[in-house]
């Protein structure tokens, strides 16, 4: 490494003669390149190919020619009622779990953010659903919790004087939402816990000394401090939930009220439709929705990162 | 468990504390119940599992024996486990080999616009899987990689790389600058700095990162079932083969589920505190 002082690091410095073949800035970049190239190759290239496919008419099984059809697939997308249903389901399977998991996760985090007997055990139990294989989550909820005859949920409903419900077949959307809430509440809890624990205690103490009621403190100080963490939780949760596949595959295998857009893309392509051109056009819609969400997510992250730099 | 109580509560406050602690316990027990029930069912006979929920029964290990010894479908437990272990470990090692130098270039000797690069990495994580699965499937078919471990190794590396870069950067930033400068004055190049200073200090952070990569790779199902539906497949795919359309299967499915979840759950329990940071993606402390 050079021991001379450079005026500004990171700017592209024109190569100098008589020194090592690599300029300092390129030497800095070198360790980054393998990871960067790998990421571009595995994410950006397939995405560009998907965009290209989406302008073609291409049936893969039985193998057919790939013909350029311009925007035809996107026009088809507006006519396809099943696609409209999939969008509605996608929104339901994203919005409701995110909100419910955030509310529950915040409540759990508040409960955990104090000292009490066995707090470690309680936290361990609460994070466990997030560690389970998502396929297992879908299968055990379907077969042991929601089961029409032997399900635990129905057992409780019967004890409370209700009639048993065939959850998965009668209420597929609700059933999947419940499993998603169960899976994602720990994630929200961890983010909110990180937020609560980063809260400066001197402000809270000062408010207490001034005689503020605990609830007022929570509403006026804690909630405003937690806001960026909530935003982050909502956005990260939404980005993952918009592409849920596992629970749908093992609980209902698709169908009205449970086929979201990614699942629909799968059904129209590898799952048996084999229309790769059309399916690609549908997948681009998910990408656009994700880009919108991600733009906001990155803004929130950036703000938190700047806060870190300032601290 | 937290032993010492920092703020000695008095009178009314103490009862509130007790009440909230109790509420936390009840909440946790209810929330944890499906996991408890799954473990319980795995020790039942099918007859005991497929009836009105009951707590008392003759516990048996037979379901575990059944699911590990006989192959329900084309995939046996042993094969799936081997596939999962190889795929998860190799992909995690590749992730670390790529991400550690990258994190160095973003945290310790930052390249210009390191913030933009960091955001590029994390934005690839936001690209939905459906956006790339079709070209990847086509490519894997052309290269005869369907049903091979290699295709999942490469894809799981791609899944975990952004998160690993992001997390490792946040751990590397915290390494005292003087230590690295001292190593530099001693003439240590990148490799020397890494082995003598950075890796020892950041070891716990690297371990947490590796663990998170292992968790995500172990639990992944979509790529596994799309690209490796048959013999090259992993434990989550094997779990689904224990669902049968004929006859009762809940106890067997529970045993299979417990086996599939145990490695990751144990690892997660042990490393939960560090994971809290990891999941907050290093941006939050």
Interface residues (C-beta under 8 A of the other chain):
Chain A: X1 X9 X10 X11 X12 X25 X28 X29 X30 X31 X32 X34 X35 X36 X38 X39 X42 X43 X44 X45 X46 X47 X49 X50 X53 X60 X108 X111 X112 X114 X115 X116 X117 X118 X119 X120 X121 X122 X123 X124 X125 X126 X127 X128 X129 X130 X131 X132 X133 X134 X135 X136 X139 X140 X141 X143 X144 X145 X147 X150 X152 X155 X182 X185 X187 X190 X191 X193 X194 X195 X198 X229 X232 X236 X239 X242 X243 X245 X246 X249 X250 X261 X262 X265 X266 X269 X270 X276 X279 X280 X283 X284 X286 X287 X290 X291 X293 X294 X297 X298 X301 X302 X304 X305 X308
Chain B: X1 X2 X4 X5 X6 X7 X17 X18 X20 X21 X23 X24 X25 X27 X28 X29 X31 X32 X33 X34 X35 X37 X38 X41 X49 X50 X51 X52 X53 X98 X99 X101 X102 X104 X105 X106 X109 X110 X111 X112 X113 X114 X115 X117 X119 X120 X121 X122 X123 X124 X126 X127 X128 X129 X130 X131 X132 X133 X134 X135 X136 X137 X138 X139 X154 X155 X157 X158 X161 X162 X165 X184 X189 X190 X215 X218 X219 X221 X222 X225 X226 X235 X236 X239 X240 X243 X249 X250 X253 X254 X257 X260 X261 X264 X265 X268 X269 X272 X275 X276 X277 X279 X280 X281 X283 X284 X285
